Amino acid sequence: MDIFEYALKMEKDGESFYRELAAKVNNKGLQLILTMLADEEARHYQAIESMRQDKYQMAETTILDDAKNIFVEMKEKKQELEPDQEQIKLYEKAQEIEKKSQQFYNEKAQQADLVEHKKLFIELAKEEEKHYFLLENIIKFVSRPKLWLENAEWYHLEEY
């Protein structure tokens, strides 16, 4: 399997994982964020496919701003959420996948011969880092929702 096939499979698997996870969550805000993560993985798939065809194309992402808005809305609506250890484990698994993806893309950027490939791999690594960070916030939110919503300053989502 070549690098493009592997990366495409990785992104397709990520999209499927997030869609399945979104289907298991009762909270509408978290469903929306997980669906956005699935859509991001689909967008990565398209970017890799364009690179494979020697066309460099990666659209801007607004996932952290969008997630921030959803968390603000959840806070304003004072949505109750019970910590779910099974869900937390799934989010942690997703986080591990995002970390491995980030490492994979950083490694491939170092090995890339073409500047366009190197740039796209670096962008994909940064995207995976944002996903990891977002999942970290979901884990904190699910683990201790009242405290997280009461103390959320949102500045941490703007760092990326």
Beta strands, then each sheet from edge to edge (+ up, - down):
end
